[in-house]
Amino acid sequence: RLGEIVIVVDTSGSIGKRELEQFAAEISVISEEAQPEAIHVVYCDSVVQSVQEFRASEPFQLEPKGGGGTDFRPAFEWVAENDIAPACLIYLTDLCCDSYPKAPEYPVLWVTESRRTAPFGETIRLSLD
């Protein structure tokens, strides 16, 4: 079993309903296939707006909050401040920002429809349905 994971949902103003729906579908697949002990869903625009926690395969309803600018650093700061040592952090985003933190010790996966590439971790392309 996979330990705790953190999934950050970019809720900045550049993210629309279509992206949020796709992000929810991705989180559902991650929960079912990876079976992590816990999923911390962090909603972040330029600050952490809210956090939800789910257990593996537990039904969930995303409750995104935000709509402001974008800053990637607060989500990583939230992980450190809450003493979480995630198996990985998955950031669902359009990568429309240049405010990155230092690379953390844990693996980071950036999931985006953008052609941009994050400066650390792995960036994979998401095709919005």
Long-range contacts (C-beta under 8 A, 24 or more apart in sequence): 1-35, 1-36, 1-37, 1-56, 2-34, 2-35, 2-36, 2-37, 2-87, 3-36, 3-37, 3-85, 3-86, 3-87, 4-36, 4-37, 4-38, 4-39, 4-40, 4-84, 4-85, 4-86, 4-87, 5-30, 5-34, 5-36, 5-38, 5-39, 5-40, 5-86, 5-87, 5-88, 5-89, 5-90, 6-39, 6-40, 6-42, 6-75, 6-79, 6-84, 6-86, 6-88, 6-89, 6-90, 7-39, 7-40, 7-41, 7-42, 7-89, 7-90, 7-91, 7-92, 8-41, 8-42, 8-43, 8-44, 8-75, 8-89, 8-90, 8-91, 8-92, 8-93, 9-41, 9-42, 9-43, 9-44, 9-62, 9-64, 9-92, 10-44, 10-45, 10-70, 10-91, 10-92, 10-93, 10-94, 11-43, 11-44, 11-45, 11-49, 11-64, 11-65, 11-66, 11-67, 12-45, 12-46, 12-66, 12-67, 12-68, 12-69, 12-70, 12-94, 12-96, 12-97, 13-45, 13-66, 13-67, 13-68, 13-69, 14-70, 14-94, 14-96, 15-66, 15-93, 15-94, 18-128, 19-94, 19-113, 19-128, 20-62, 20-64, 22-126, 22-128, 22-129, 23-62, 23-92, 24-62, 26-92, 26-111, 26-126, 27-60, 27-62, 27-92, 28-60, 30-90, 31-56, 31-57, 31-58, 31-60, 32-57, 36-87, 40-84, 40-86, 42-75, 42-78, 44-71, 44-72, 44-74, 44-75, 44-78, 45-69, 45-70, 45-71, 46-70, 46-71, 46-74, 47-71, 47-74, 48-74, 48-75, 48-77, 48-78, 51-78, 69-97, 70-96, 70-97, 70-99, 71-97, 71-99, 72-97, 72-99, 72-100, 72-101, 73-99, 73-100, 73-101, 76-101, 76-104, 77-101, 79-104, 91-118, 92-126, 95-123
